[in-house]
Amino acid sequence: MSVIAAKCPEIRVTVFDLNQARINAWNSDSLPIYEPGLLEVVTQARGRNLFFTTNEVDSICAADIIFISVNTPTKTYGVGKGRAADLKYIEMVARRIAELTVSGHKIIVEKSTVPVRCCSAIRKIVSSVGTQATFSILSNPEFLAEGTAISDLFNPDRVLIGGEDDEVGQAAIQKLVDVYSHWVPRERIITTSVWSSELSKLAANAFLAQRISSINAISAICEETGADVDEVSRAIGADGRLGPKFLKASVGFGGSCFQKDILNLVYLCECLNLPEVAHYWNEVVKMNDYQRKRFSENIVKTMFDTVSDKLIAILGFAFKKDTGDTRESSAINVCGALLEECANLRIYDPKVPANQIQDDLEYIGCSSDKIKRLVTLQSSAAEACRGAHALCVMTEWDEFKTLDFQAIYDSMKKPAFVFDGRLILNHEQLRSIGFEVFCIGKARVRVESPAFFFNEPPKTPGATVSPTKSKNDSPKK
């Protein structure tokens, strides 16, 4: 909304929220979220044609176009628990729009990520209230990435707008096209049916997450065979049919979208009686969980099979750099696993507040008593590493690349371990200083003989292996 206001100065944009503290923050220079370049955009338009308010009635009644931008988290209860999207906030907003709109015509735009055919549910809700008003329902999913959101919005790969095929629906689509056309070339604005638009968002996130899980699966093979996942990734990415993006091995993907949207897609497939398709996409999530588990287990294994009472520095807690967002961050799972092993953790992240770290650890089942005893939050990476047995890079913050690792090594217990979960450090330099270095997708043991590959593989639970017959074998009578 801030970018629309900045690019369309003649359009009045009002952001409404029930939370007064959040609106106060949007009206200040301490915005409630961190995103590079966002403050400058907000400051440019705020008070001119961009307004933040808790006045629900005026906001809805005055609007020609209403974007629904509420949370659609994975359900934690009832039917579809753990997979389906929870649409209660979508329904609440739709009902309020209908109740407060007594006449005229409004365009309601789904901005939240929703399951396919959610638009029909919104239409049914607004049509059942008994108002004299009429409504058009559009789908306009967002494809920006946290950390690069402003540049993604200024120069999007595409803007997707889905609407109904009748005359009123097409007119509504054109009104939204006219808004984006202020700065987005028309050929990048894609118009589709509502259903295609809704599914495209889920599918896009599923495909991106699939690439990350695929390269992470390859990283496990690299560690056992002597291959280098960066070299493999570069070779794969050079293929014009594939491209290099989202082929960076790491401790796992996080964020508000990938896992939630894949699980939503899994649930949709289950409801459509497509179990094989549901199983396929569910494996993408399982591979992500496996990568996190493998990383934390490698920490314990490398540190002589125990981290009890050892001090481990966690560098980064956000799910990616240039954001304070911790939703589904791999750091949460790894920290939880280390706390189960009774490790003492020192955590540093430049943008994640202390209360958020506490809440995230409690959410995965760590008791407040254990957190109080075993977790210390630090104001710098150097402080977090002082006296530690190991440091773990969990977020790819740029500042971690330029730390004084000689001074850090001197301040740590020996042997001093480094576990690079984001592959951003100079590993040879660290080894020359004296660190014991573990990197995802880099060889742990070099395979010297091809005979390794001719050993009978261990049987996988549930797998069936057919014996190989020689030409001299004859069937038994």
Buried (B, 14 or more C-beta within 10 A) or exposed (E): BBBBBBBBEEBBBBBBBEEEEBBEBBBEEEBBBBBBBBBEBBBBBBEEBBBBBBEBEEBBBEBEBBBBBBEBEBBEEEEBEEBBBBBEBBBEBBBBBBEBBEEEEBBBBBBBBBBBEBBEBBBEBBEEBEBEBEBBBBBBBBBBBBBBBBEBBBEBEEBBBBBBEEEBBEEBBEBBBEBBBEBBEEEBBEBBBBBBBBBBBBBBBBEBBBBBBBBBBBBBEBBEBBBBBBEBBEEBBEEEEEEEEBBBBBBBBBBBBBBBBBBBBBBBBBBEEEEEBBEBBBBBBEBBBBBBBBBBEBBBEBBEEEBEEBBBBBBBBBBBBBBBBBBBBBBBBBBBBBBBBBBBBBBBBBBBEEEBBBEBBEEEEBEEEBBEEBBBBBEEBBBBBBEBBBBBBBBBBEEBEEBEBEEBBEBBEEEBBBBBBBBBBEBEEBEEBBBBBBBBBBBBEEEEEEEEEEEEEEEEEEEEEEEEEEEEEEEEE
